[in-house]
Amino acid sequence: MYKRIGVIGIVIEDTSQVAEVNRLLHEYSHIIIGRMGIPYRERGLNLISVMVDGTNDDIGALSGKLGKIKGLSVKSALSKKH
């Protein structure tokens, strides 16, 4: 199966969900090549970008599970090349 490189952007509006987000990121650490998190205290948000290298199935599963968490906005962008 082909692997792709991409980024998953996460906006955490409900900061009580941070532990669940971290648990999922740990579960999928095998496809994560880097991450950057910024607490935006003035707005009460956390912003996370996660760079991934994995199959469509793995990246889609991570994005889907994150998207089901209440209080999060999640978007992903993947390279077109395999």
GROMACS elastic network, one bead per residue, 0.5 to 0.9 nm:
[ bonds ]
;  ai    aj funct       b0    kb
    1    55     6  0.67299   500
    1    56     6  0.87173   500
    2    54     6  0.79536   500
    2    55     6  0.59011   500
    2    56     6  0.77911   500
    2    82     6  0.57555   500
    3    53     6  0.64223   500
    3    56     6  0.69324   500
    3    81     6  0.89272   500
    3    82     6  0.57420   500
    4    52     6  0.79581   500
    4    53     6  0.55410   500
    4    54     6  0.55086   500
    4    55     6  0.60249   500
    4    56     6  0.69928   500
    4    59     6  0.87194   500
    4    78     6  0.66153   500
    4    79     6  0.60743   500
    4    80     6  0.76838   500
    4    81     6  0.68848   500
    4    82     6  0.52287   500
    5    51     6  0.74441   500
    5    52     6  0.56285   500
    5    54     6  0.66867   500
    5    55     6  0.87120   500
    5    77     6  0.87214   500
    5    78     6  0.58462   500
    5    79     6  0.55379   500
    5    80     6  0.86777   500
    5    81     6  0.83779   500
    5    82     6  0.80212   500
    6    50     6  0.83468   500
    6    51     6  0.58188   500
    6    52     6  0.53148   500
    6    53     6  0.65734   500
    6    54     6  0.85788   500
    6    59     6  0.85390   500
    6    76     6  0.71587   500
    6    77     6  0.54913   500
    6    79     6  0.57640   500
    7    49     6  0.66107   500
    7    50     6  0.54618   500
    7    52     6  0.59106   500
    7    53     6  0.88251   500
    7    75     6  0.84191   500
    7    76     6  0.56649   500
    7    77     6  0.54964   500
    7    78     6  0.65487   500
    7    79     6  0.89680   500
    8    48     6  0.81557   500
    8    49     6  0.57418   500
    8    50     6  0.50886   500
    8    51     6  0.65022   500
    8    52     6  0.75732   500
    8    59     6  0.86863   500
    8    63     6  0.71663   500
    8    74     6  0.69698   500
    8    75     6  0.57495   500
    8    77     6  0.65554   500
    8    78     6  0.86293   500
    9    47     6  0.76174   500
    9    48     6  0.59811   500
    9    50     6  0.64891   500
    9    51     6  0.88956   500
    9    73     6  0.80689   500
    9    74     6  0.56628   500
    9    75     6  0.52629   500
    9    76     6  0.60804   500
    9    77     6  0.84686   500
   10    46     6  0.81249   500
   10    47     6  0.58628   500
   10    48     6  0.50601   500
   10    49     6  0.62567   500
   10    50     6  0.80927   500
   10    66     6  0.83000   500
   10    67     6  0.89001   500
   10    72     6  0.67876   500
   10    73     6  0.57526   500
   10    75     6  0.67827   500
   10    76     6  0.87757   500
   11    45     6  0.69396   500
   11    46     6  0.59678   500
   11    48     6  0.65324   500
   11    49     6  0.88750   500
   11    71     6  0.84802   500
   11    72     6  0.56505   500
   11    73     6  0.51037   500
   11    74     6  0.65682   500
   12    15     6  0.61607   500
   12    17     6  0.74932   500
   12    18     6  0.74307   500
   12    21     6  0.89063   500
   12    44     6  0.88739   500
   12    45     6  0.56529   500
   12    46     6  0.50247   500
   12    47     6  0.63136   500
   12    48     6  0.80616   500
   12    71     6  0.62200   500
   12    73     6  0.66774   500
   12    74     6  0.87735   500
   13    16     6  0.88695   500
   13    17     6  0.86231   500
   13    43     6  0.89864   500
   13    44     6  0.70140   500
   13    45     6  0.50971   500
   13    46     6  0.68999   500
   13    47     6  0.89301   500
   13    71     6  0.52544   500
   13    72     6  0.59144   500
   13    73     6  0.79083   500
   14    17     6  0.59214   500
   14    18     6  0.79218   500
   14    44     6  0.83948   500
   14    45     6  0.74860   500
   14    46     6  0.87250   500
   14    70     6  0.76769   500
   14    72     6  0.69476   500
   15    18     6  0.55047   500
   15    19     6  0.86822   500
   15    44     6  0.78228   500
   15    45     6  0.70117   500
   15    46     6  0.72615   500
   15    71     6  0.79888   500
   16    19     6  0.72696   500
   16    20     6  0.85184   500
   16    71     6  0.87788   500
   17    20     6  0.53886   500
   17    21     6  0.63735   500
   17    22     6  0.88120   500
   17    69     6  0.75924   500
   17    70     6  0.78530   500
   17    71     6  0.73271   500
   17    72     6  0.81433   500
   18    21     6  0.51161   500
   18    22     6  0.62040   500
   18    23     6  0.86142   500
   18    46     6  0.84940   500
   19    22     6  0.51259   500
   19    23     6  0.61413   500
   19    24     6  0.87625   500
   20    24     6  0.63226   500
   20    25     6  0.86418   500
   20    66     6  0.88005   500
   20    69     6  0.82169   500
   21    24     6  0.52673   500
   21    25     6  0.62086   500
   21    26     6  0.86369   500
   21    66     6  0.68561   500
   21    69     6  0.82407   500
   22    25     6  0.50251   500
   22    26     6  0.61019   500
   22    27     6  0.85722   500
   23    26     6  0.51668   500
   23    27     6  0.62470   500
   23    28     6  0.88454   500
   24    28     6  0.63162   500
   24    29     6  0.84627   500
   24    62     6  0.73864   500
   24    65     6  0.78696   500
   24    66     6  0.75018   500
   25    28     6  0.51992   500
   25    29     6  0.58700   500
   25    32     6  0.79061   500
   25    50     6  0.87885   500
   25    62     6  0.78989   500
   26    30     6  0.83978   500
   26    32     6  0.89472   500
   27    30     6  0.78636   500
   27    62     6  0.89460   500
   28    31     6  0.59544   500
   28    32     6  0.68326   500
   28    58     6  0.80157   500
   28    59     6  0.87521   500
   28    62     6  0.69455   500
   29    33     6  0.80397   500
   30    33     6  0.81869   500
   30    52     6  0.89893   500
   30    53     6  0.87173   500
   30    54     6  0.83776   500
   31    51     6  0.84995   500
   31    52     6  0.53847   500
   31    53     6  0.52029   500
   31    54     6  0.52732   500
   31    55     6  0.85234   500
   31    58     6  0.77116   500
   31    59     6  0.77818   500
   32    35     6  0.74974   500
   32    50     6  0.68433   500
   32    51     6  0.59154   500
   32    53     6  0.64170   500
   32    54     6  0.81772   500
   33    50     6  0.77962   500
   33    51     6  0.55840   500
   33    52     6  0.54625   500
   33    53     6  0.66419   500
   34    49     6  0.83983   500
   34    50     6  0.59860   500
   34    51     6  0.51321   500
   34    52     6  0.71923   500
   35    48     6  0.70230   500
   35    49     6  0.55730   500
   35    51     6  0.59513   500
   35    52     6  0.87794   500
   36    47     6  0.81790   500
   36    48     6  0.55885   500
   36    49     6  0.53185   500
   36    50     6  0.65940   500
   36    51     6  0.87129   500
   37    46     6  0.70359   500
   37    47     6  0.56049   500
   37    49     6  0.64889   500
   37    50     6  0.85445   500
   38    45     6  0.85983   500
   38    46     6  0.57852   500
   38    47     6  0.51351   500
   38    48     6  0.63176   500
   38    49     6  0.89022   500
   39    42     6  0.88680   500
   39    44     6  0.78386   500
   39    45     6  0.61824   500
   39    47     6  0.62731   500
   39    48     6  0.85930   500
   40    43     6  0.57331   500
   40    44     6  0.60149   500
   40    45     6  0.51156   500
   40    46     6  0.56216   500
   40    47     6  0.71873   500
   41    45     6  0.62958   500
   41    46     6  0.78021   500
   42    45     6  0.79464   500
   43    46     6  0.87812   500
   52    59     6  0.73635   500
   52    78     6  0.88695   500
   53    59     6  0.80422   500
   54    57     6  0.80404   500
   54    58     6  0.61626   500
   54    59     6  0.61862   500
   55    58     6  0.52785   500
   55    59     6  0.61962   500
   55    60     6  0.83042   500
   56    59     6  0.52663   500
   56    60     6  0.57471   500
   56    61     6  0.83152   500
   56    78     6  0.88848   500
   57    60     6  0.51122   500
   57    61     6  0.59531   500
   57    62     6  0.86318   500
   58    61     6  0.50865   500
   58    62     6  0.62714   500
   58    63     6  0.86179   500
   59    62     6  0.52535   500
   59    63     6  0.61457   500
   59    64     6  0.84495   500
   59    76     6  0.86995   500
   60    63     6  0.50927   500
   60    64     6  0.58483   500
   60    65     6  0.84628   500
   60    76     6  0.87493   500
   61    64     6  0.50711   500
   61    65     6  0.60830   500
   61    66     6  0.85178   500
   62    65     6  0.52815   500
   62    66     6  0.61601   500
   62    67     6  0.85032   500
   63    66     6  0.51741   500
   63    67     6  0.59992   500
   63    68     6  0.87529   500
   63    74     6  0.69516   500
   63    75     6  0.75061   500
   63    76     6  0.71215   500
   64    68     6  0.63890   500
   64    74     6  0.86019   500
   65    68     6  0.53123   500
   65    69     6  0.70097   500
   66    69     6  0.55510   500
   66    70     6  0.88951   500
   66    72     6  0.74694   500
   66    73     6  0.84079   500
   66    74     6  0.68677   500
   67    70     6  0.77703   500
   67    72     6  0.66244   500
   67    73     6  0.66003   500
   67    74     6  0.56096   500
   67    75     6  0.83636   500
   68    72     6  0.80673   500
   69    72     6  0.60589   500
   69    73     6  0.87286   500
   70    73     6  0.86217   500
   78    81     6  0.86814   500
   79    82     6  0.74304   500
